Amino acid sequence: MRSASARRWSSGNVANLTRADAAEFFDVASRAEVKTEIACYRLEDANRALADLRKGRLQGAAALDP
């Protein structure tokens, strides 16, 4: 049986996640060898970041660096 936090994550309802839920998630993610990808854009390139997002050119997350 899955934990309550696992059920909340899989349902898409993350509004009531607790700190313990997040700790459990990161533990599972590290054991599953989840790799993150972050594309960094300078603040003045924000429009390019949005265009890349809209055109599906990003995998993972994008961050603006002021």
Biopython code that builds the backbone (N, CA, C, O; Angstrom):
import numpy as np
from Bio.PDB.StructureBuilder import StructureBuilder

atoms = [
    (1, "MET", "N", (0.838, -1.180, 0.000)),
    (1, "MET", "CA", (0.000, 0.000, 0.000)),
    (1, "MET", "C", (0.884, 1.245, 0.000)),
    (1, "MET", "O", (1.873, 1.318, 0.730)),
    (2, "ARG", "N", (0.516, 2.218, -0.826)),
    (2, "ARG", "CA", (1.300, 3.445, -0.925)),
    (2, "ARG", "C", (1.010, 4.364, 0.252)),
    (2, "ARG", "O", (-0.078, 4.343, 0.826)),
    (3, "SER", "N", (2.007, 5.168, 0.595)),
    (3, "SER", "CA", (1.831, 6.120, 1.698)),
    (3, "SER", "C", (0.843, 7.210, 1.280)),
    (3, "SER", "O", (0.549, 7.386, 0.098)),
    (4, "ALA", "N", (0.342, 7.929, 2.274)),
    (4, "ALA", "CA", (-0.596, 9.022, 1.994)),
    (4, "ALA", "C", (0.053, 10.077, 1.112)),
    (4, "ALA", "O", (-0.593, 10.623, 0.217)),
    (5, "SER", "N", (1.331, 10.369, 1.358)),
    (5, "SER", "CA", (1.988, 11.388, 0.532)),
    (5, "SER", "C", (2.156, 10.902, -0.900)),
    (5, "SER", "O", (2.030, 11.696, -1.832)),
    (6, "ALA", "N", (2.439, 9.613, -1.100)),
    (6, "ALA", "CA", (2.564, 9.079, -2.458)),
    (6, "ALA", "C", (1.234, 9.190, -3.192)),
    (6, "ALA", "O", (1.203, 9.497, -4.384)),
    (7, "ARG", "N", (0.151, 8.945, -2.491)),
    (7, "ARG", "CA", (-1.164, 9.082, -3.127)),
    (7, "ARG", "C", (-1.436, 10.533, -3.501)),
    (7, "ARG", "O", (-2.009, 10.798, -4.558)),
    (8, "ARG", "N", (-1.035, 11.482, -2.648)),
    (8, "ARG", "CA", (-1.246, 12.900, -2.965)),
    (8, "ARG", "C", (-0.396, 13.318, -4.161)),
    (8, "ARG", "O", (-0.878, 14.034, -5.039)),
    (9, "TRP", "N", (0.872, 12.877, -4.205)),
    (9, "TRP", "CA", (1.729, 13.242, -5.339)),
    (9, "TRP", "C", (1.143, 12.707, -6.631)),
    (9, "TRP", "O", (1.074, 13.432, -7.624)),
    (10, "SER", "N", (0.719, 11.446, -6.635)),
    (10, "SER", "CA", (0.237, 10.846, -7.883)),
    (10, "SER", "C", (-1.117, 11.388, -8.304)),
    (10, "SER", "O", (-1.470, 11.317, -9.481)),
    (11, "SER", "N", (-1.888, 11.934, -7.354)),
    (11, "SER", "CA", (-3.197, 12.479, -7.706)),
    (11, "SER", "C", (-3.084, 13.876, -8.295)),
    (11, "SER", "O", (-4.057, 14.395, -8.843)),
    (12, "GLY", "N", (-1.906, 14.495, -8.191)),
    (12, "GLY", "CA", (-1.747, 15.864, -8.667)),
    (12, "GLY", "C", (-2.157, 16.886, -7.631)),
    (12, "GLY", "O", (-2.005, 18.086, -7.861)),
    (13, "ASN", "N", (-2.674, 16.443, -6.492)),
    (13, "ASN", "CA", (-3.090, 17.350, -5.428)),
    (13, "ASN", "C", (-1.929, 17.531, -4.459)),
    (13, "ASN", "O", (-1.725, 16.713, -3.562)),
    (14, "VAL", "N", (-1.175, 18.600, -4.645)),
    (14, "VAL", "CA", (-0.018, 18.835, -3.792)),
    (14, "VAL", "C", (-0.253, 20.001, -2.831)),
    (14, "VAL", "O", (0.673, 20.452, -2.157)),
    (15, "ALA", "N", (-1.487, 20.483, -2.773)),
    (15, "ALA", "CA", (-1.792, 21.652, -1.938)),
    (15, "ALA", "C", (-1.574, 21.384, -0.460)),
    (15, "ALA", "O", (-1.264, 22.314, 0.285)),
    (16, "ASN", "N", (-1.722, 20.156, -0.014)),
    (16, "ASN", "CA", (-1.623, 19.852, 1.410)),
    (16, "ASN", "C", (-0.390, 19.037, 1.765)),
    (16, "ASN", "O", (-0.387, 18.313, 2.761)),
    (17, "LEU", "N", (0.659, 19.151, 0.954)),
    (17, "LEU", "CA", (1.877, 18.409, 1.253)),
    (17, "LEU", "C", (2.562, 18.996, 2.478)),
    (17, "LEU", "O", (2.556, 20.208, 2.691)),
    (18, "THR", "N", (3.143, 18.127, 3.267)),
    (18, "THR", "CA", (3.851, 18.553, 4.466)),
    (18, "THR", "C", (5.351, 18.493, 4.223)),
    (18, "THR", "O", (5.810, 17.992, 3.196)),
    (19, "ARG", "N", (6.100, 19.008, 5.175)),
    (19, "ARG", "CA", (7.556, 18.930, 5.100)),
    (19, "ARG", "C", (7.996, 17.462, 5.067)),
    (19, "ARG", "O", (8.935, 17.103, 4.358)),
    (20, "ALA", "N", (7.310, 16.625, 5.839)),
    (20, "ALA", "CA", (7.636, 15.189, 5.846)),
    (20, "ALA", "C", (7.356, 14.562, 4.481)),
    (20, "ALA", "O", (8.108, 13.699, 4.028)),
    (21, "ASP", "N", (6.279, 14.993, 3.827)),
    (21, "ASP", "CA", (5.976, 14.495, 2.479)),
    (21, "ASP", "C", (7.105, 14.841, 1.518)),
    (21, "ASP", "O", (7.517, 14.008, 0.711)),
    (22, "ALA", "N", (7.606, 16.076, 1.605)),
    (22, "ALA", "CA", (8.693, 16.503, 0.722)),
    (22, "ALA", "C", (9.953, 15.693, 1.003)),
    (22, "ALA", "O", (10.651, 15.283, 0.075)),
    (23, "ALA", "N", (10.244, 15.463, 2.276)),
    (23, "ALA", "CA", (11.424, 14.662, 2.629)),
    (23, "ALA", "C", (11.304, 13.256, 2.062)),
    (23, "ALA", "O", (12.277, 12.704, 1.547)),
    (24, "GLU", "N", (10.112, 12.677, 2.155)),
    (24, "GLU", "CA", (9.896, 11.336, 1.592)),
    (24, "GLU", "C", (10.083, 11.352, 0.076)),
    (24, "GLU", "O", (10.694, 10.447, -0.493)),
    (25, "PHE", "N", (9.550, 12.390, -0.570)),
    (25, "PHE", "CA", (9.679, 12.499, -2.018)),
    (25, "PHE", "C", (11.152, 12.553, -2.432)),
    (25, "PHE", "O", (11.571, 11.833, -3.338)),
    (26, "PHE", "N", (11.937, 13.408, -1.767)),
    (26, "PHE", "CA", (13.343, 13.542, -2.145)),
    (26, "PHE", "C", (14.118, 12.268, -1.863)),
    (26, "PHE", "O", (15.061, 11.949, -2.587)),
    (27, "ASP", "N", (13.743, 11.540, -0.835)),
    (27, "ASP", "CA", (14.382, 10.254, -0.565)),
    (27, "ASP", "C", (14.114, 9.276, -1.709)),
    (27, "ASP", "O", (15.030, 8.619, -2.203)),
    (28, "VAL", "N", (12.859, 9.189, -2.119)),
    (28, "VAL", "CA", (12.497, 8.290, -3.223)),
    (28, "VAL", "C", (13.170, 8.743, -4.519)),
    (28, "VAL", "O", (13.688, 7.917, -5.270)),
    (29, "ALA", "N", (13.165, 10.053, -4.783)),
    (29, "ALA", "CA", (13.766, 10.576, -6.014)),
    (29, "ALA", "C", (15.255, 10.270, -6.075)),
    (29, "ALA", "O", (15.775, 9.939, -7.140)),
    (30, "SER", "N", (15.949, 10.377, -4.942)),
    (30, "SER", "CA", (17.387, 10.100, -4.966)),
    (30, "SER", "C", (17.662, 8.621, -5.198)),
    (30, "SER", "O", (18.617, 8.270, -5.890)),
    (31, "ARG", "N", (16.832, 7.748, -4.626)),
    (31, "ARG", "CA", (17.022, 6.314, -4.855)),
    (31, "ARG", "C", (16.683, 5.935, -6.284)),
    (31, "ARG", "O", (17.249, 4.983, -6.821)),
    (32, "ALA", "N", (15.766, 6.665, -6.911)),
    (32, "ALA", "CA", (15.377, 6.393, -8.297)),
    (32, "ALA", "C", (16.341, 7.069, -9.284)),
    (32, "ALA", "O", (16.177, 6.959, -10.499)),
    (33, "GLU", "N", (17.337, 7.763, -8.747)),
    (33, "GLU", "CA", (18.330, 8.473, -9.551)),
    (33, "GLU", "C", (17.694, 9.467, -10.509)),
    (33, "GLU", "O", (18.080, 9.561, -11.674)),
    (34, "VAL", "N", (16.705, 10.213, -10.001)),
    (34, "VAL", "CA", (16.068, 11.260, -10.789)),
    (34, "VAL", "C", (17.100, 12.347, -11.064)),
    (34, "VAL", "O", (17.780, 12.806, -10.146)),
    (35, "LYS", "N", (17.217, 12.748, -12.292)),
    (35, "LYS", "CA", (18.141, 13.804, -12.693)),
    (35, "LYS", "C", (17.330, 15.014, -13.137)),
    (35, "LYS", "O", (16.361, 14.883, -13.885)),
    (36, "THR", "N", (17.725, 16.173, -12.678)),
    (36, "THR", "CA", (17.030, 17.399, -13.072)),
    (36, "THR", "C", (17.832, 18.149, -14.124)),
    (36, "THR", "O", (19.058, 18.061, -14.179)),
    (37, "GLU", "N", (17.113, 18.886, -14.952)),
    (37, "GLU", "CA", (17.737, 19.731, -15.958)),
    (37, "GLU", "C", (17.198, 21.138, -15.790)),
    (37, "GLU", "O", (15.987, 21.346, -15.723)),
    (38, "ILE", "N", (18.101, 22.100, -15.723)),
    (38, "ILE", "CA", (17.703, 23.491, -15.565)),
    (38, "ILE", "C", (18.409, 24.314, -16.629)),
    (38, "ILE", "O", (19.633, 24.279, -16.749)),
    (39, "ALA", "N", (17.627, 25.048, -17.394)),
    (39, "ALA", "CA", (18.178, 25.989, -18.370)),
    (39, "ALA", "C", (18.153, 27.367, -17.730)),
    (39, "ALA", "O", (17.097, 27.836, -17.305)),
    (40, "CYS", "N", (19.304, 28.018, -17.659)),
    (40, "CYS", "CA", (19.392, 29.355, -17.056)),
    (40, "CYS", "C", (19.421, 30.414, -18.153)),
    (40, "CYS", "O", (20.132, 30.288, -19.150)),
    (41, "TYR", "N", (18.632, 31.451, -17.941)),
    (41, "TYR", "CA", (18.580, 32.580, -18.864)),
    (41, "TYR", "C", (18.867, 33.853, -18.081)),
    (41, "TYR", "O", (18.455, 33.993, -16.929)),
    (42, "ARG", "N", (19.581, 34.782, -18.718)),
    (42, "ARG", "CA", (19.748, 36.094, -18.106)),
    (42, "ARG", "C", (18.390, 36.795, -18.098)),
    (42, "ARG", "O", (17.545, 36.526, -18.952)),
    (43, "LEU", "N", (18.186, 37.673, -17.155)),
    (43, "LEU", "CA", (16.904, 38.360, -17.031)),
    (43, "LEU", "C", (16.514, 39.058, -18.327)),
    (43, "LEU", "O", (15.343, 39.058, -18.709)),
    (44, "GLU", "N", (17.488, 39.648, -19.000)),
    (44, "GLU", "CA", (17.168, 40.344, -20.256)),
    (44, "GLU", "C", (16.783, 39.375, -21.375)),
    (44, "GLU", "O", (16.316, 39.811, -22.427)),
    (45, "ASP", "N", (16.968, 38.079, -21.168)),
    (45, "ASP", "CA", (16.573, 37.065, -22.146)),
    (45, "ASP", "C", (15.266, 36.367, -21.773)),
    (45, "ASP", "O", (14.985, 35.271, -22.258)),
    (46, "ALA", "N", (14.478, 36.992, -20.921)),
    (46, "ALA", "CA", (13.229, 36.379, -20.455)),
    (46, "ALA", "C", (12.283, 36.059, -21.609)),
    (46, "ALA", "O", (11.621, 35.022, -21.596)),
    (47, "ASN", "N", (12.214, 36.936, -22.598)),
    (47, "ASN", "CA", (11.327, 36.667, -23.740)),
    (47, "ASN", "C", (11.785, 35.440, -24.520)),
    (47, "ASN", "O", (10.960, 34.666, -25.006)),
    (48, "ARG", "N", (13.099, 35.263, -24.638)),
    (48, "ARG", "CA", (13.612, 34.056, -25.307)),
    (48, "ARG", "C", (13.274, 32.808, -24.494)),
    (48, "ARG", "O", (12.939, 31.768, -25.060)),
    (49, "ALA", "N", (13.360, 32.909, -23.180)),
    (49, "ALA", "CA", (12.999, 31.774, -22.323)),
    (49, "ALA", "C", (11.538, 31.396, -22.517)),
    (49, "ALA", "O", (11.204, 30.216, -22.625)),
    (50, "LEU", "N", (10.673, 32.398, -22.561)),
    (50, "LEU", "CA", (9.248, 32.114, -22.792)),
    (50, "LEU", "C", (9.014, 31.500, -24.163)),
    (50, "LEU", "O", (8.210, 30.579, -24.302)),
    (51, "ALA", "N", (9.707, 32.000, -25.170)),
    (51, "ALA", "CA", (9.563, 31.438, -26.522)),
    (51, "ALA", "C", (10.024, 29.987, -26.544)),
    (51, "ALA", "O", (9.371, 29.136, -27.148)),
    (52, "ASP", "N", (11.157, 29.699, -25.882)),
    (52, "ASP", "CA", (11.642, 28.316, -25.826)),
    (52, "ASP", "C", (10.636, 27.410, -25.125)),
    (52, "ASP", "O", (10.414, 26.274, -25.544)),
    (53, "LEU", "N", (10.032, 27.918, -24.060)),
    (53, "LEU", "CA", (9.012, 27.148, -23.338)),
    (53, "LEU", "C", (7.818, 26.865, -24.241)),
    (53, "LEU", "O", (7.360, 25.727, -24.338)),
    (54, "ARG", "N", (7.323, 27.894, -24.892)),
    (54, "ARG", "CA", (6.141, 27.741, -25.760)),
    (54, "ARG", "C", (6.385, 26.800, -26.936)),
    (54, "ARG", "O", (5.471, 26.101, -27.373)),
    (55, "LYS", "N", (7.608, 26.780, -27.446)),
    (55, "LYS", "CA", (7.921, 25.953, -28.618)),
    (55, "LYS", "C", (8.427, 24.570, -28.237)),
    (55, "LYS", "O", (8.833, 23.795, -29.103)),
    (56, "GLY", "N", (8.406, 24.257, -26.946)),
    (56, "GLY", "CA", (8.801, 22.923, -26.500)),
    (56, "GLY", "C", (10.291, 22.648, -26.574)),
    (56, "GLY", "O", (10.704, 21.492, -26.667)),
    (57, "ARG", "N", (11.105, 23.696, -26.533)),
    (57, "ARG", "CA", (12.553, 23.512, -26.635)),
    (57, "ARG", "C", (13.212, 23.293, -25.275)),
    (57, "ARG", "O", (14.432, 23.147, -25.199)),
    (58, "LEU", "N", (12.429, 23.268, -24.215)),
    (58, "LEU", "CA", (12.984, 23.070, -22.878)),
    (58, "LEU", "C", (12.628, 21.695, -22.353)),
    (58, "LEU", "O", (11.518, 21.203, -22.558)),
    (59, "GLN", "N", (13.574, 21.087, -21.678)),
    (59, "GLN", "CA", (13.319, 19.872, -20.918)),
    (59, "GLN", "C", (13.655, 20.222, -19.481)),
    (59, "GLN", "O", (14.736, 20.748, -19.217)),
    (60, "GLY", "N", (12.779, 19.950, -18.570)),
    (60, "GLY", "CA", (13.051, 20.295, -17.176)),
    (60, "GLY", "C", (12.535, 21.674, -16.857)),
    (60, "GLY", "O", (11.417, 22.029, -17.232)),
    (61, "ALA", "N", (13.346, 22.458, -16.164)),
    (61, "ALA", "CA", (12.926, 23.778, -15.696)),
    (61, "ALA", "C", (13.789, 24.857, -16.306)),
    (61, "ALA", "O", (14.902, 24.606, -16.769)),
    (62, "ALA", "N", (13.251, 26.068, -16.297)),
    (62, "ALA", "CA", (14.010, 27.224, -16.722)),
    (62, "ALA", "C", (14.075, 28.202, -15.554)),
    (62, "ALA", "O", (13.137, 28.311, -14.763)),
    (63, "ALA", "N", (15.190, 28.906, -15.460)),
    (63, "ALA", "CA", (15.355, 29.880, -14.378)),
    (63, "ALA", "C", (15.929, 31.160, -14.968)),
    (63, "ALA", "O", (16.781, 31.133, -15.857)),
    (64, "LEU", "N", (15.434, 32.292, -14.443)),
    (64, "LEU", "CA", (15.964, 33.587, -14.826)),
    (64, "LEU", "C", (16.997, 34.012, -13.792)),
    (64, "LEU", "O", (16.752, 33.949, -12.588)),
    (65, "ASP", "N", (18.154, 34.443, -14.279)),
    (65, "ASP", "CA", (19.236, 34.886, -13.406)),
    (65, "ASP", "C", (19.387, 36.384, -13.566)),
    (65, "ASP", "O", (19.799, 36.859, -14.624)),
    (66, "PRO", "N", (19.057, 37.137, -12.519)),
    (66, "PRO", "CA", (19.098, 38.607, -12.645)),
    (66, "PRO", "C", (20.480, 39.159, -12.891)),
    (66, "PRO", "O", (20.648, 40.372, -13.015)),
]
sb = StructureBuilder()
sb.init_structure("model")
sb.init_model(0)
sb.init_chain("A")
sb.init_seg("    ")
for serial, (resi, resn, name, xyz) in enumerate(atoms, 1):
    if name == "N":
        sb.init_residue(resn, " ", resi, " ")
    sb.init_atom(name, np.array(xyz, "f"), 0.0, 1.0, " ", f" {name:<3s}", serial, name[0])
structure = sb.get_structure()
